Amino acid sequence: MTLARKHQFDPRDPPWLHAISRCVRRAYLAGGEHEHRKDWIEQRLQLLGGVFAVEVGGYAVMSNHLHVVLRMRPADARSWSATSVVERWWTVYPRQRLRDGTPVAPTAAQVRAQAADAAWVATRRERLGDLGWLMKALKEDISRRANREDGCTGAFWEGRFTSVPLLDNAALTACLAYVDLNPVRAKLAETPEASRHTGGRARVRARNRWQAAQRLRARGGTPERVARLLERVGLDRGARHAEDGLWLAPIGACTVGGEDDSAAMATRQAEACRPGRLKPALREGALTLDEYLELLDATGRTLAAGKRGQIDPRLAPILARLDLQVEDWIATMVGWRMLWGGSAIGTWASRQAEAARRKLDWIRNRCPLFGKPRDAAVA
């Protein structure tokens, strides 16, 4: 039986989630001659990631479905000014458009007038920290654009999206890798860096450009050339590390629990990204960007080989950090629904704690990564 999201997690303090939405009838509405719609989805997700109170850890846009790994941050929305709430909401839902659909920017007077309506601002502030409203803003826009293009009406997406809480760092890291490796598993790409429309590829490109910028600086390149190199992949002009300014959450910040001191995180990430060095992760239990990309690459090569016996030796030490077994990792990455099902994903201890929070006896384990389901029954 489908579990209501209000019973899956506390909406006031949402966990990291794996959200999945499929095209209606699982048709390839973003593939083949409609491949360009993947760009629409990726661009819309990036826009919403900068407007809503959310951290996006990873995503994969496929031909008939979408994966997003994210965590809503409603507490952040509560700190925004009324003016900021108005500007953010009207970025998502413009008050006025030109005949071709281009949004018309509101005037300062219009923003001030709307910001004076406390009830309106309170409602929109809550929505900007809500998962359901984020997915609605994503899916509705794509549906309208696709229908205009096809000259038709009707649904583009299946009505309800799936969301599965990720209870601990092992589950979160596994899900991020699982999502980034979707094109490799589907044989649409041979490597993570060739997997278009994924968060993994965005991180690889950002890291490569940041390292190129560092080499250019060392050779005496002009600040303008360095800035142009960084801005092409969405990094800040003065980026201090390989994800500084990237719209995705830094991989070292993708942890369950841990510190929220952004200044400390930035400093430690910059240290971790120094050429030739592999430093501890940003938050306790997290991987550095280089470790995560190495994990992706090694797993992708193993999947591409098509034989579980050809396991890349780089996997073992990284997975040991997460207390995971290599064979279980590969079995999970090969499967198609290993990190979709169930009402929560995590180790036995994490599931027991979550079951207690929900006032249940147990939560079923549906993922081979976290042992056989002998310890569980239906949630």
N, C-alpha and C positions, 0 to 999 in steps of 0.2 A: 504494500500500500504506500502511496506517495506521502511523504512527510512534509507538513507545512514548514516553511522556512523559519517562522517564528519559534518553532520547536527545535530546529536544528542548531540555532545559536542565539545569543543575546544580541539583538540589533543595536544596543547601546555600545557594545564592545565586540564587533564582529571579528572572527578569526580570518586567517587566510583561507580562501575558497578556490575550488576548481569549478568554474562555470562553463557549461557546455550548451550551445544552442544549435539546433539542426534546421536545415531548410525543410520546408513542407514536403512531405512524402519522400524526404531524403533525396530529392532531385538535385542534380548538379547545376544549381542556379548561379554559382560563382565559378564555374569551370568551362573549359572549351571556349566557345565564342564569347562567353561572359567572364573570361579570366580577369578582365579589368575591374570587375566588381570587388575583387580581393583588395585592390588598392583603395577603393571607397571605404571598405570596412576597416582597413588598417589606419587610414587617415582619420576616420571618424573616431576610432578608439583612441588615437593619440590626442585628438581635440578634447574628448571627454576626460581623458586622464589628466589634463591640465586644468579642467574646470571643476570637476567633482572632487569631493574629499575622498580620494582613493589612491592607493598604491597599486600599480600594475606591475607584477613580477614577470609575467611571460604571457605569450599568446601564440596561437597558430591559426591562420585563416586557411581553411581547406575548401575544396570545391562544393561541398554540401553540408559543412558544419564549421563551427567556430569554437575554439578553446580559449579561455582567458583564466589566468591565475592572478587573483587580486585580493586586496583587503580594503574594505571601506574604513574611513577614518572620520566618523561623525563628530568627534571631539574637535577636529580641525575646523569643521564648518562652523562650530559654535564660536570660534575666535574671530571669524571674518566680520568686517564692518557691514553695515546695511548696504552701503554703496557697492561693496565688492560682491555681495549676494546678488544684487540687481544686475550688475555687469556680467557675472557668470551665468545667471539664468538666461539672460537675453542673448548670450553667446550660443547657448544650446537651442533656445526657442526665440528667434528674433521676432520683434514686434512687427516688423515691416520688411518686405522683400520687393525687389524689382521684378519686372515681368519674367526675366530669365531665371528667377529664383535666387539671385544674389542678395544676401542680407544687407539691410540698410543700417548703418551704425546709429545708435540713439544719440541724441544730443546730451550735453551735460545737464541741461535743465530737466530733461525727461528722466534721467537717472535720479537726480535729486528728488524730484516729485514722487517717483515710485518708492524711493528709499524711505520716504516719510510715512509710508503705509506699513505700520509695524506688524499687523496681522499677515499681510501679503508676504513680507520679508521672512517672518517666522516659518510660514508654510514652505517657502522655497528653500530656506536654509536646511530644513529637515530633509527635503527631497534630495538636495545636493549631497547628502551623506547616506543615501539609501540605495542599496543594491538594485532593487526592483526598478527604481526610476532611472538608474544608469543604464541598465539593459534595455529599458523601454526607449530611452533616448538614442541608443545605438541601433536597435533593430528597426524602430519605426522609420528613421531617416533612410536607411538602406532600402526598406520595403517601398517607400514612396518613390525613390530614385529609380529602382528597378521597374516598377510599374509604369512610370512615365516613359522609360526607355522602351519597354515592350508594348506600350499602348494598351494596357489591360488593368484590371483591378484584381483584388484577392490577396491571399496571404503569401508571404515570402518565407517566413519562419514558422516553425511549429510554435504553438501558442505558449507553452511553458518551457522555460530554460531549466536545466538541472544545475544544482549547486551542491558541492560536497565539501564539508569542512576538512581542513588538513590540520591534524591535531599536534604535530611535532615537527622538528626540523628534518627528520628522515623522510616523513611523508611529503613535506613541502619541496625538498630538493628533488625527490623522486618524481613528483608531479611536474615540476619545472622542466626536468630533462625529458620526461615522457611527452610533454606538449611540444617542446622544441624539436624532438626527433620524429614528430608525426610525418613530415614529408619523406624522411629517410625510410621509415617503416612502410610507407605507402609506395616506395620506389619512385617517388617524384623527384628525389634529389639523392646524390650519393654521399654528401657530407653536410654537416650542420651549416657551414658557411655558404653553401649553395642552396639552402632551404629558404626560399623567398617567403615573405609574409610571416616571419616568426620572430619572436623576441631574441632567440639565440643568434640569428643572423645579424640583428641590429646591434647586439653586444659585440660580436666579432668585428664588424665594420668599425664600430666606435673605438675598440681597443687598437685595431690596426692603424687607424688614422691618428690616434693619440700618440702611439709609438713613433709613427712617421713624423709627427710634429715635434716630438722630443729630439729626434735625430736632426731635423731641420734646424731647430734652435741651436743644437750643438755645433752645427756647421756654419752658424752665423746667419741663418735665414732671417729675413725681415719679419717684424711682428705681423704685418699685413698678410704675408704669405702663410704664416703659421695659423692666423685667425681664420683665413679662408679654408684651409685644410680641415680645421676642426669643425667649422660651421656646416660643412657639407654633410656631416653625419649627426648634426643636432647638438654638438658639444658647445660649451661656453668658450668664448674667445680666449679666456685665460684659464682654461680647464686645468685643475690640479691633479686630476686622476682620470682614468679611462672612461668613467661614466659620469663625469661632472657636467651636468646640463642635459644628459640623456633623459628622455621623457619616462623611461622605465625606472623603477626603483633599483638602486644599486644592488647587485647580487648579494653583497655582504649585509645588506639591510633586510634581505628576505629571510627572516627567521621568525620562529614562534617565541614571543617574549623577547627579552633583551632590552638594551638601552635605546632611548629615543633622542639622545643628544646629537643633533645633526652636525655640530661643529666637530665633536670628537670623532664621529663616524667619518667625516670628510678627511680629517687629518690621518686617520689610520688607513683609510683606503688609498690615499696618496702614497703613503709609505709602502703599502702592499703592492702598488703598481710600479714601483721603481724598477727599471730594466734589470733583468737578471736576478731578481729577488722574489722569494715567495714568503710572504709574511702571514701572520695569523689573520683570521677573518675579522671583518668589521665588528660583528657581534659574536658573542660566544656561541659556538655550535655551527656557525655559518662557514661557507667556503669563500675563498677569495675569487675574484673574477677569473684569474688564470687557472685556478683549480677547477672551477666549474666548467670552463671551456675545454679543459683537458678531459674532464669527465664526459662531456658531450662528444668530443672527438673520438675518444677511445670506445665509447658505447656505439657510436655511429659506425665505426669501422667494423666492430664485431657484428652488428646487425647486417651491414652490407655484405659481409663475408658469407652470410647465410648458414653458417655452421657454428653451433655453440662451442665446439671444441677450439675454434680460433678466437680465443678471448684475448683481447689486448692486455698485456701485463701491467699497464698503467692503472687499470681499474682498481686492483686490490687495495693499494695503500690509501686511495681517496675514499673508497667505500668503508674502509676500516674506521676512518674518522667518524662515520655516521653509524657505525656498528651494524653494517649491512653485509650480507653474503653476496659474493659475485654471481653465483649461479641463480640465486633468487632475483637479483637485479636484472639479469639478462632475461629471465622468464617473464618478468614484469614488463620490460621494455618491448619484448616481442609481442605480447598480448595486445588485443585491441580495446578491451574494456576493463583493464586491470585497475585503472585509477578513475573510473567513472562511477561504478556502482557503490551501493551501500549508503548509509546515512552519515558516515564519517570514516576517515582513513587515518591510521596511525598505528603505533606499536600497541602491544597488549596493555601496557600500563596506561598509555594515553587513552585508549578506548574505555578502560575501566573507569578512569576519572571522568570522562565525558558521559558515560552511562550513569554515573552517580549524579552528575549535574542535571541530567534529564530525568532522574528518578526512574531509571530502567535497571534491569538486572545485568544486562550485557548489550554489546553492540557487535553484530556479526562482522568477522573479518572476511573480506572478499578479495584481498590482494595477497599474492604469494610472497611478496616482499616482507610481510610481517607474520610469517608462520602459517601453519595449517589452521583451518577454522575449527579445530577440535575444542578450542577454549570458548566457543561462542555459539549463540543461536540467534534467532531473528530479533532484530532491534525493535 
